[in-house]
Amino acid sequence: MTHPRGLTIRRFATAVQAARALARRVARDVRANPSLVLGLPTGRTPVLFYAELARLYGEGAVDFRRAVTFNLDEFVGMAADDSRSYRAFMDRHLFSHVNLHPRRIHFLNGLEPDSASECRRYERQIARAGGIDLLILGLGVNGHIGFNEPGAALVADTHKTVLTRATRRANAGLFGGHLREVPGYAVSMGMATILRARHIVLLATGRNKATAVRRLLQERITTRVPASFLQLHPSVEVWVDQTAAAKLSDVAD
């Protein structure tokens, strides 16, 4: 089965090679458009990518002063300065290592009691920034992107969502390995928010992502695999290492 038009697959031997190539890609895009609007993920997969971006910045290969960022999601009930929050994760792995201007970093507020209002505010901020130019995505083992979880239906815009046990288990490392301490809710960009980005690169590495990669690329579009909706986008690149590509069959890159 061939992949949909507009969707490109790039294969790399290792996760390190993929991370380095993606960092070079982002640095090149920022050099071409210093005011680039980036959408950014959290999780284990992008850690190497952020380390490479920080290294390129340290070498003078990229300047983020005018760039703008929007992160995909945040836990509900989690303060930005809590070490377990996604904002703190980004500070540790990227923001504290590069020269992004604090006013150009945008994040959902997990402590806002009116989540619906907070989500509307975030959508307005994205619109005021002119939309997202390049959105980097990770991929959950259950096929989620952002915190858009598998289900009977998906929510279009930024919204509050219930986290599945699989997703909470995947995030337990931030909480000392204690599943019960992982929040049950998050706020996340919705599928339509994601699909409005001009260009998307999804990075998936590791054998545990192989089934999700196959379902994203080679099965029908379904709300049970939220990432499969990327098949509808005109400019998506799926970057995989050998192990994440292990279950693909006869896909022409």
C-alpha positions in Angstrom: 0.0 0.0 0.0 1.4 3.4 -1.0 1.3 6.3 1.3 -1.1 9.2 0.7 -0.2 12.1 -1.5 1.4 14.9 0.5 2.8 12.5 3.0 6.6 11.8 2.8 8.5 9.1 4.8 12.1 9.6 5.7 14.0 6.7 7.3 17.1 6.9 9.4 19.3 4.2 10.8 19.1 5.5 14.4 17.2 7.8 16.6 20.3 10.0 16.9 20.6 10.4 13.2 16.9 11.4 12.9 17.2 13.9 15.7 20.3 15.5 14.2 18.6 15.8 10.8 15.5 17.3 12.3 17.5 19.9 14.2 19.3 20.9 11.1 16.0 21.2 9.3 14.5 23.4 11.9 17.7 25.6 12.1 17.6 26.0 8.3 13.9 27.0 8.4 14.6 29.6 11.2 17.5 31.0 9.2 15.2 31.3 6.2 12.4 32.9 8.2 13.7 34.3 11.5 10.1 34.9 12.7 9.1 31.2 12.1 6.2 30.0 14.3 7.0 26.6 15.6 4.7 24.0 17.2 6.6 21.8 19.7 6.0 18.5 21.5 7.2 16.9 24.7 7.9 13.3 25.7 10.9 11.1 25.4 11.2 11.1 21.6 12.1 14.8 21.1 14.8 15.0 23.9 17.6 14.2 21.4 16.2 16.6 18.9 16.1 19.4 21.5 19.7 18.6 22.6 20.8 18.9 18.9 18.9 22.2 18.5 20.7 23.6 21.7 24.0 22.4 20.3 23.4 24.1 17.0 22.5 27.3 18.8 25.7 27.1 20.9 27.7 26.8 17.7 26.1 29.9 16.3 24.2 28.0 13.6 20.8 29.4 14.5 19.3 32.4 16.2 15.9 32.1 17.9 15.4 35.7 19.0 12.5 36.3 16.7 11.1 32.8 16.5 7.7 32.0 18.1 6.7 28.7 19.8 3.5 27.0 20.8 3.6 23.8 22.7 1.0 21.1 22.0 -0.3 20.4 25.5 0.0 20.6 29.3 -1.3 18.6 32.2 -4.4 20.0 34.0 -3.7 21.0 37.6 0.0 21.4 37.0 1.8 24.7 37.7 4.3 25.9 35.0 7.1 25.8 37.6 6.3 22.3 38.8 9.2 20.2 37.8 6.8 17.6 36.4 5.0 20.0 34.1 5.5 20.0 30.4 6.6 23.7 30.6 9.3 22.7 33.1 10.3 19.9 30.7 10.7 22.4 27.9 12.7 24.7 30.1 15.1 21.9 31.0 15.5 20.5 27.5 15.3 23.6 25.2 14.2 27.0 26.5 17.0 27.5 29.0 19.6 26.6 26.3 18.6 28.9 23.5 17.7 32.6 23.0 14.0 32.3 22.5 12.4 35.5 23.9 10.1 34.7 26.9 7.2 36.6 25.4 7.4 34.5 22.2 7.0 31.3 24.1 3.4 30.2 24.3 2.0 27.5 26.6 -1.4 26.3 27.9 -2.0 27.1 31.5 -2.8 23.9 33.4 -3.9 25.8 36.5 -6.6 27.9 34.8 -9.8 26.7 36.4 -11.9 27.5 33.3 -10.2 25.2 30.8 -12.6 26.0 28.0 -11.7 29.7 28.3 -8.0 28.9 28.4 -8.3 26.8 25.3 -10.1 29.6 23.4 -7.4 32.0 24.5 -4.7 29.7 23.1 -6.5 29.4 19.7 -6.7 33.2 19.6 -2.9 33.4 20.3 -2.2 31.0 17.5 -4.4 33.0 15.1 -2.7 36.3 16.1 0.7 34.8 15.4 -0.5 34.0 11.9 -0.8 30.2 12.4 1.9 27.6 12.9 4.5 27.4 10.1 6.1 24.1 11.2 4.6 21.7 13.7 6.8 19.0 15.2 4.9 16.0 16.5 5.6 12.9 18.5 3.5 9.7 18.3 1.9 7.8 21.2 2.1 4.0 21.2 -1.8 4.1 20.9 -1.6 6.4 17.9 -2.3 9.7 19.7 -0.7 13.0 18.8 -0.7 15.8 21.3 -3.2 14.6 23.8 -5.8 13.6 21.2 -6.6 10.2 22.5 -8.2 7.3 20.5 -12.0 7.4 20.9 -15.3 7.4 19.1 -14.8 11.1 18.1 -12.1 13.7 18.2 -12.4 17.3 19.2 -11.4 19.8 16.6 -9.9 22.7 18.5 -7.8 23.1 21.6 -9.6 21.4 24.5 -9.5 19.6 27.8 -9.2 15.8 27.5 -9.2 12.7 29.6 -5.9 10.8 29.4 -6.0 7.1 28.8 -4.2 4.7 31.1 -1.6 4.0 28.3 -0.8 7.6 27.9 -0.6 8.1 31.7 1.7 5.1 31.9 3.9 6.6 29.1 4.3 9.8 31.2 4.9 8.1 34.5 8.6 8.8 34.2 8.0 12.5 34.9 6.3 11.4 38.2 8.9 9.1 39.6 7.4 6.1 37.9 4.2 6.4 39.9 1.2 6.0 37.6 -1.3 7.2 40.3 0.4 10.6 40.4 0.1 11.3 36.7 -2.8 13.7 36.1 -5.9 12.3 34.6 -6.6 15.3 32.4 -4.7 17.6 30.0 -5.3 20.5 27.7 -4.2 19.9 24.1 -4.3 21.3 20.6 -7.1 19.6 18.8 -6.9 17.7 15.5 -8.1 20.7 13.4 -5.6 22.9 15.2 -2.9 20.5 14.3 -4.0 20.1 10.7 -4.1 23.9 10.2 -0.3 24.0 10.5 1.4 24.7 7.2 4.0 22.0 7.5 4.1 19.0 9.9 7.0 16.7 10.7 6.2 13.7 12.9 9.2 12.0 14.6 8.8 8.4 15.7 11.6 6.3 17.0 11.9 3.0 18.8 10.3 -0.4 18.4 7.4 0.4 20.6 6.2 2.9 18.0 6.3 0.5 15.1 2.6 -0.6 15.3 1.4 3.1 15.6 3.6 4.1 12.6 2.1 1.3 10.5 -1.4 2.2 11.5 -0.7 5.9 10.7 0.7 5.2 7.3 -1.0 2.1 6.0 -4.4 1.8 7.5 -7.6 3.8 7.0 -8.3 7.1 8.7 -10.0 6.5 12.0 -10.6 8.3 15.3 -9.2 5.2 16.9 -5.8 6.2 15.5 -5.8 10.0 15.8 -2.5 10.3 13.9 -4.1 8.7 10.9 -5.8 12.1 10.2 -2.4 13.4 9.1 -3.2 11.5 5.9 -5.5 14.5 5.1 -2.8 17.1 5.3 -1.0 18.3 2.1 2.5 18.6 3.7 3.4 15.9 6.3 6.8 14.2 6.7 7.0 11.1 8.9 10.6 10.6 10.1 11.3 7.2 11.5 14.3 5.2 12.6 14.8 1.6 11.6 13.0 0.1 14.6 10.0 2.3 14.3 9.7 1.4 10.6 10.0 -2.3 11.3 6.3 -3.1 10.6 5.9 -1.1 7.4 5.4 -3.1 4.2 6.4 -2.0 0.7 6.1 1.7 1.3 7.9 3.8 -1.4 9.7 6.7 0.3 
